[in-house]
């Protein structure tokens, strides 16, 4: 029986070995990993939730007018749906690499990528919800004197809200959104290592570097 806590100075009276310590064994399930890195895990989880929430909210704000325009002008509908779908097929790491020269290694990069990914789902959800409103309900609204805008905001959108909320839920847990933050973290780590290993005259020098200030590896 292992005495004390895993990772303690002595196990069975000797220092921990590969067989004793799940960290050294790189085990699939390792409580010691969670215990020793709990602060990092909590911080990463909070950051992931914050970025996802911001991205979905911004995506919903952009998707609604896009869907309304596509619904109002039928000729634009295939183009809007086609472009948003094409963006969704781009792998997250590749998309972040395209955004990196313009936005740098920042939360802005991952938020822009996530917003673009959510548009495919949210635009379709809004259009599906509005298309699902029965025509007789619209006729009843017109008979009550609603204008086109009044019919949209007081009749159609409330009835389409369940479908729109389902789209928001799917966009939040979609594979691209769920893995994008991890991909950005991997990209940031790779570029950071490149910066650390590149001379000051190299192409990967950070814009924040100041003349006369050296970077430690």
C-alpha positions as CSV (number, residue, x, y, z in Angstrom):
1,X,0.0,0.0,0.0
2,X,1.3,3.4,-0.9
3,X,1.7,5.5,2.2
4,X,0.8,9.2,2.1
5,X,-0.2,11.1,-0.9
6,X,1.0,10.1,-4.4
7,X,3.9,12.3,-5.3
8,X,5.1,12.6,-1.6
9,X,8.8,12.6,-1.0
10,X,8.9,8.9,0.1
11,X,6.8,6.0,-1.0
12,X,7.5,2.6,0.7
13,X,10.5,4.4,2.3
14,X,12.0,5.3,-1.1
15,X,11.7,8.2,-3.6
16,X,8.8,7.8,-6.1
17,X,9.6,5.8,-9.1
18,X,7.9,5.5,-12.5
19,X,5.9,2.5,-11.2
20,X,4.7,4.5,-8.2
21,X,3.9,7.9,-9.6
22,X,1.1,8.3,-12.2
23,X,2.7,11.6,-13.4
24,X,6.0,9.8,-14.2
25,X,4.0,7.0,-15.9
26,X,2.0,9.5,-17.8
27,X,-1.1,7.5,-16.9
28,X,-4.5,8.1,-18.6
29,X,-6.2,8.7,-15.2
30,X,-4.0,10.5,-12.7
31,X,-5.6,12.3,-9.7
32,X,-2.2,13.7,-8.9
33,X,-2.2,15.6,-12.2
34,X,-5.5,17.3,-11.2
35,X,-4.3,18.0,-7.7
36,X,-1.0,19.6,-8.7
37,X,-2.5,21.6,-11.6
38,X,-5.9,22.4,-10.2
39,X,-5.3,26.2,-10.4
40,X,-4.3,26.0,-14.1
41,X,-7.3,23.7,-14.9
42,X,-9.8,26.1,-13.2
43,X,-8.3,29.1,-14.9
44,X,-8.3,27.4,-18.3
45,X,-11.9,26.3,-17.9
46,X,-13.1,29.8,-16.9
47,X,-11.2,31.3,-19.9
48,X,-12.8,28.7,-22.2
49,X,-16.3,29.4,-20.9
50,X,-15.8,33.2,-21.1
51,X,-14.5,33.1,-24.7
52,X,-17.3,30.7,-25.8
53,X,-20.0,32.9,-24.2
54,X,-18.7,36.1,-25.8
55,X,-18.4,34.4,-29.2
56,X,-21.8,32.9,-29.2
57,X,-23.4,36.2,-28.2
58,X,-21.6,38.1,-30.9
59,X,-22.4,35.4,-33.4
60,X,-26.1,35.6,-32.5
61,X,-26.1,39.4,-32.9
62,X,-24.5,39.1,-36.4
63,X,-26.5,36.1,-37.4
64,X,-30.0,37.6,-36.8
65,X,-29.6,40.5,-39.3
66,X,-27.9,38.2,-41.8
67,X,-30.8,35.8,-41.6
68,X,-33.3,38.6,-42.0
69,X,-31.5,40.0,-45.0
70,X,-31.3,36.5,-46.6
71,X,-35.0,36.0,-45.9
72,X,-36.0,39.4,-47.3
73,X,-33.9,39.1,-50.4
74,X,-34.3,35.6,-51.6
75,X,-31.4,35.8,-54.1
76,X,-28.9,36.4,-51.3
77,X,-30.0,33.4,-49.3
78,X,-27.9,30.8,-51.2
79,X,-24.9,33.1,-51.0
80,X,-25.2,33.7,-47.3
81,X,-25.7,30.1,-46.4
82,X,-22.9,29.0,-48.8
83,X,-20.3,31.4,-47.4
84,X,-21.1,30.6,-43.8
85,X,-21.0,26.9,-44.5
86,X,-17.7,27.2,-46.4
87,X,-16.1,29.0,-43.4
88,X,-17.3,26.2,-41.1
89,X,-15.4,23.6,-43.1
90,X,-12.0,25.3,-42.4
91,X,-10.1,23.6,-39.6
92,X,-9.8,25.8,-36.6
93,X,-6.0,25.8,-36.5
94,X,-5.8,26.8,-40.2
95,X,-8.3,29.6,-39.6
96,X,-6.4,30.9,-36.6
97,X,-3.2,30.8,-38.7
98,X,-4.9,33.0,-41.3
99,X,-6.1,35.5,-38.6
100,X,-2.8,35.5,-36.8
101,X,-1.0,38.2,-38.9
102,X,-3.9,40.6,-38.4
103,X,-4.9,40.0,-34.8
104,X,-1.8,38.5,-33.2
105,X,-1.7,36.0,-30.3
106,X,-4.7,37.3,-28.4
107,X,-8.3,36.4,-27.4
108,X,-9.5,38.5,-30.3
109,X,-8.2,35.9,-32.7
110,X,-10.0,33.0,-31.1
111,X,-13.2,35.0,-30.6
112,X,-13.3,36.0,-34.3
113,X,-12.8,32.4,-35.3
114,X,-15.5,31.2,-33.0
115,X,-17.9,33.9,-34.2
116,X,-17.4,32.8,-37.8
117,X,-18.0,29.2,-36.9
118,X,-21.3,30.0,-35.1
119,X,-22.7,31.8,-38.1
120,X,-23.4,28.6,-40.0
121,X,-25.5,27.2,-37.3
122,X,-27.2,30.4,-36.1
123,X,-28.1,31.8,-39.5
124,X,-29.7,28.5,-40.4
125,X,-31.5,28.3,-37.1
126,X,-33.0,31.8,-37.5
127,X,-34.1,31.0,-41.1
128,X,-35.6,27.6,-40.1
129,X,-37.5,29.2,-37.2
130,X,-39.0,32.0,-39.3
131,X,-39.8,29.6,-42.1
132,X,-41.6,27.4,-39.7
133,X,-44.1,30.0,-38.7
134,X,-47.5,29.0,-40.1
135,X,-48.8,31.2,-42.9
136,X,-52.3,31.4,-41.2
137,X,-50.6,32.9,-38.2
138,X,-49.1,35.6,-40.4
139,X,-52.4,36.2,-42.0
140,X,-54.0,36.6,-38.6
141,X,-51.3,39.1,-37.6
142,X,-51.9,41.2,-40.7
143,X,-55.6,41.1,-40.0
144,X,-54.9,42.6,-36.6
145,X,-53.1,45.5,-38.3
146,X,-49.5,44.6,-37.7
147,X,-47.0,46.1,-40.1
148,X,-44.2,44.1,-41.6
149,X,-41.8,45.0,-38.8
150,X,-44.5,44.5,-36.1
151,X,-45.4,41.1,-37.6
152,X,-41.7,40.1,-37.4
153,X,-41.0,41.2,-33.9
154,X,-44.3,40.5,-32.2
155,X,-45.4,37.3,-34.0
156,X,-42.7,35.6,-36.1
157,X,-39.7,35.9,-33.9
158,X,-41.5,34.8,-30.7
159,X,-42.7,31.7,-32.5
160,X,-39.3,31.1,-33.9
161,X,-37.5,31.5,-30.6
162,X,-37.5,27.8,-29.6
163,X,-35.7,26.9,-32.9
164,X,-33.3,29.8,-32.5
165,X,-32.5,28.8,-28.9
166,X,-31.9,25.2,-30.1
167,X,-29.5,26.6,-32.6
168,X,-27.6,28.6,-30.0
169,X,-27.3,25.4,-27.9
170,X,-25.9,23.5,-30.8
171,X,-23.5,26.3,-31.7
172,X,-22.2,26.4,-28.1
173,X,-21.4,22.6,-28.0
174,X,-20.5,22.1,-31.7
175,X,-17.2,20.3,-32.4
176,X,-15.5,23.3,-34.0
177,X,-16.4,25.6,-31.1
178,X,-15.5,23.1,-28.5
179,X,-12.0,22.5,-30.0
180,X,-11.2,25.9,-31.3
181,X,-9.8,27.3,-28.0
182,X,-7.6,24.2,-27.6
183,X,-6.3,24.6,-31.1
184,X,-5.5,28.3,-30.5
185,X,-3.7,27.4,-27.4
186,X,-1.6,24.9,-29.3
187,X,-0.9,27.5,-32.0
188,X,0.1,30.1,-29.4
189,X,2.5,27.6,-27.8
190,X,4.1,26.7,-31.1
191,X,4.6,30.4,-32.2
192,X,5.8,31.3,-28.7
193,X,8.5,28.6,-28.9
194,X,9.4,29.8,-32.4
195,X,9.8,33.4,-31.1
196,X,12.0,32.2,-28.2
197,X,14.3,30.2,-30.6
198,X,14.5,32.9,-33.3
199,X,17.1,35.7,-33.4
200,X,15.9,39.2,-32.9
201,X,16.1,39.8,-36.7
202,X,13.9,36.8,-37.5
203,X,10.4,37.0,-39.0
204,X,8.6,35.9,-35.8
205,X,9.7,38.7,-33.6
206,X,6.7,39.9,-31.5
207,X,5.4,43.4,-32.2
208,X,5.5,44.1,-28.4
209,X,9.3,43.6,-28.2
210,X,11.0,46.9,-27.6
211,X,14.5,47.9,-28.8
212,X,17.2,47.2,-26.3
213,X,15.0,44.8,-24.3
214,X,16.2,41.2,-24.6
215,X,13.9,38.2,-24.3
216,X,14.8,35.3,-22.1
217,X,14.3,31.8,-23.6
